[in-house]
Amino acid sequence: MKILRTTIILATLLMALISYAQINSNKNKQETMKTFIIEREIPNAGELTQEQLRGISQKSNQVLSEMGTEIEWLHSYVANQKVYCLYKAKNEELILEHAEKGGFPANSISEVENEIGPKTAKD
């Protein structure tokens, strides 16, 4: 009976250590992720229908799922002839790879250095 209790305690400790390692691994991955703004020139982008936007989104999500966890699409803004996308990625090369695999233009890629807004004036 004592051996069984010891085995259960050791197994529980091992599972806790594995969980802790996974949490720290995910935390380190997130810390190395950078934020990028991608400018995509798409003729008549502002006139795309919800169905067309859904198709583009589905293609992007498909490519992202194949690429793994080092790149994440946050959201995009559609305006006139351009789409501005906000991504988190380990590096710019992943942004370019996503664009190539998805068939999306990536006319300009800029790493976000800082962020400001109305609350910045109050700090």
KEDO-94037 format. One record per residue (C-alpha): residue number from 1; x, y, z; chain. Coordinates in pm, 1 decimal, always signed. Each point is the difference from the previous one (the first is absolute). Example, Ala and Ser with C-alpha at 12.3 -4.5 7.8 and 13.67 -1.06 7.14 Angstrom:
2
<1,<+1230.0,-450.0,+780.0>,"A">
<2,<+137.0,+344.0,-66.0>,"A">
This chain:
123
<1,<+0.0,+0.0,+0.0>,"A">
<2,<+289.5,+235.7,+82.4>,"A">
<3,<+155.0,-63.4,-343.5>,"A">
<4,<-330.9,+85.4,-168.4>,"A">
<5,<-27.7,+330.3,+190.6>,"A">
<6,<+360.3,+89.1,-85.3>,"A">
<7,<-62.9,-81.0,-366.9>,"A">
<8,<-311.9,+218.7,-4.0>,"A">
<9,<+186.7,+289.1,+164.9>,"A">
<10,<+289.1,-31.4,-245.0>,"A">
<11,<-236.5,-15.7,-298.4>,"A">
<12,<-185.0,+308.1,+125.6>,"A">
<13,<+327.0,+189.7,+44.0>,"A">
<14,<+113.4,-103.7,-346.0>,"A">
<15,<-326.3,+122.0,-157.2>,"A">
<16,<+32.6,+331.7,+186.6>,"A">
<17,<+356.3,+43.1,-125.7>,"A">
<18,<-104.2,-75.2,-356.5>,"A">
<19,<-286.6,+252.1,+23.2>,"A">
<20,<+236.2,+262.5,+142.5>,"A">
<21,<+248.8,-60.5,-281.8>,"A">
<22,<-273.7,+31.2,-263.8>,"A">
<23,<-129.5,+325.0,+149.8>,"A">
<24,<+351.9,+147.5,+6.6>,"A">
<25,<+65.0,-120.8,-354.2>,"A">
<26,<-317.1,+173.3,-125.6>,"A">
<27,<+90.5,+313.3,+197.9>,"A">
<28,<+347.5,+8.3,-158.3>,"A">
<29,<-151.5,-46.9,-348.1>,"A">
<30,<-235.6,+292.2,+55.3>,"A">
<31,<+285.3,+216.9,+128.7>,"A">
<32,<+200.2,-59.0,-319.3>,"A">
<33,<-295.5,+81.7,-224.5>,"A">
<34,<+14.8,+341.7,-164.4>,"A">
<35,<-293.2,+202.5,-129.6>,"A">
<36,<-10.4,+89.6,-370.5>,"A">
<37,<-221.0,+218.1,-217.0>,"A">
<38,<-34.4,-132.3,-355.3>,"A">
<39,<-126.2,+221.8,-279.7>,"A">
<40,<-161.6,-194.8,-281.9>,"A">
<41,<-90.2,+178.9,-321.9>,"A">
<42,<-317.3,-163.4,-129.7>,"A">
<43,<-195.3,+177.4,-276.0>,"A">
<44,<-350.9,+93.0,+118.4>,"A">
<45,<+61.1,-159.3,+340.2>,"A">
<46,<-263.5,+226.2,+152.6>,"A">
<47,<-260.4,-148.8,-234.3>,"A">
<48,<+62.6,-363.8,+94.5>,"A">
<49,<-317.2,-177.1,+114.1>,"A">
<50,<-34.6,-174.6,+334.2>,"A">
<51,<+14.5,-331.0,-188.1>,"A">
<52,<+327.3,+99.0,-169.8>,"A">
<53,<+146.5,+118.1,+331.4>,"A">
<54,<-107.7,-327.4,+161.3>,"A">
<55,<+180.1,-195.8,-274.4>,"A">
<56,<+318.2,+204.5,+45.8>,"A">
<57,<-21.4,-50.3,+377.3>,"A">
<58,<-48.7,-373.8,-38.2>,"A">
<59,<+303.0,-27.5,-229.8>,"A">
<60,<+211.5,+202.5,+242.6>,"A">
<61,<-108.8,-215.2,+295.3>,"A">
<62,<+75.8,-318.0,-194.9>,"A">
<63,<+353.4,+115.8,-78.9>,"A">
<64,<+54.7,+115.3,+358.5>,"A">
<65,<-108.0,-336.2,+140.0>,"A">
<66,<+252.1,-173.4,-226.3>,"A">
<67,<+278.3,+239.0,+105.8>,"A">
<68,<-23.0,-62.6,+374.6>,"A">
<69,<+4.0,+223.6,+305.6>,"A">
<70,<+272.0,+250.5,-88.9>,"A">
<71,<-240.5,+221.6,-196.8>,"A">
<72,<-344.4,+131.6,+93.3>,"A">
<73,<-246.3,+223.4,-182.3>,"A">
<74,<-158.5,+252.5,+236.8>,"A">
<75,<-229.3,+194.7,-235.6>,"A">
<76,<-13.2,+208.1,-318.1>,"A">
<77,<-146.9,+325.9,-124.4>,"A">
<78,<-140.6,+28.4,-353.4>,"A">
<79,<+21.6,+347.9,-155.4>,"A">
<80,<-41.4,+98.0,-367.1>,"A">
<81,<+285.5,-166.4,-190.8>,"A">
<82,<+183.4,-146.9,+300.1>,"A">
<83,<-29.3,-241.6,+287.4>,"A">
<84,<+200.8,+67.9,+316.5>,"A">
<85,<+67.9,-308.6,+207.9>,"A">
<86,<+131.1,-33.1,+353.4>,"A">
<87,<+198.3,-316.3,+70.5>,"A">
<88,<+216.1,-143.2,+273.5>,"A">
<89,<+292.2,-202.0,-127.6>,"A">
<90,<+345.3,-111.5,+99.9>,"A">
<91,<+148.6,+180.3,-300.9>,"A">
<92,<-75.2,+175.1,-328.1>,"A">
<93,<+85.5,-309.3,-204.3>,"A">
<94,<-304.6,-178.1,+142.0>,"A">
<95,<-219.6,+287.8,-115.5>,"A">
<96,<+145.3,-32.0,-351.2>,"A">
<97,<-43.6,-379.4,+4.2>,"A">
<98,<-365.2,+37.3,+100.4>,"A">
<99,<-57.6,+251.5,-280.4>,"A">
<100,<+163.4,-226.2,-257.7>,"A">
<101,<-184.3,-315.5,+108.3>,"A">
<102,<-332.7,+182.2,+17.7>,"A">
<103,<+43.9,+189.6,-324.6>,"A">
<104,<-32.7,+332.9,+181.9>,"A">
<105,<+205.3,+309.2,-82.8>,"A">
<106,<+225.2,+138.3,+273.7>,"A">
<107,<+98.2,+335.0,-147.5>,"A">
<108,<+134.2,+139.5,+325.1>,"A">
<109,<+88.4,-164.1,+331.2>,"A">
<110,<+80.8,+212.9,+303.6>,"A">
<111,<+87.6,-117.6,+347.6>,"A">
<112,<-193.2,+189.4,+266.8>,"A">
<113,<+248.3,+176.9,+225.7>,"A">
<114,<-247.4,+162.2,+237.7>,"A">
<115,<-367.8,+78.1,+42.3>,"A">
<116,<-179.3,+324.4,+84.7>,"A">
<117,<-360.5,+104.5,+46.0>,"A">
<118,<-216.7,+243.2,+194.1>,"A">
<119,<+111.1,-149.5,+332.9>,"A">
<120,<+366.0,+70.2,-86.5>,"A">
<121,<-65.5,+372.5,+57.7>,"A">
<122,<-116.1,-73.1,+354.7>,"A">
<123,<+299.2,-205.5,+112.3>,"A">
